[in-house]
Amino acid sequence: MTINSKSIFLRRVEEAFLLKKINKKTATHFKTVYNKFDTKRKSAADDKADELLLELISELRLKVQKK
């Protein structure tokens, strides 16, 4: 498999799931939404997906620290 922005993003989502930073439902949601983007807009999709993923992981870290 060639390394491209899609495979990198999907790998990040899978790693976040395996590290229990996000749950299975959230990981599936990210993958589904990402796959709906047009191939011509991958770079914009990457930026938005990375932003959303970082925001989610930050929120989860705050919740874990409060417990």
Secondary structure by P-SEA (a helix, b strand, c coil): ccccaaaaaaaaaaaaaaaccccaaaaaaaaaaaaaccccaaaaaaaaaaaaaaaaaaaaaaaaaac
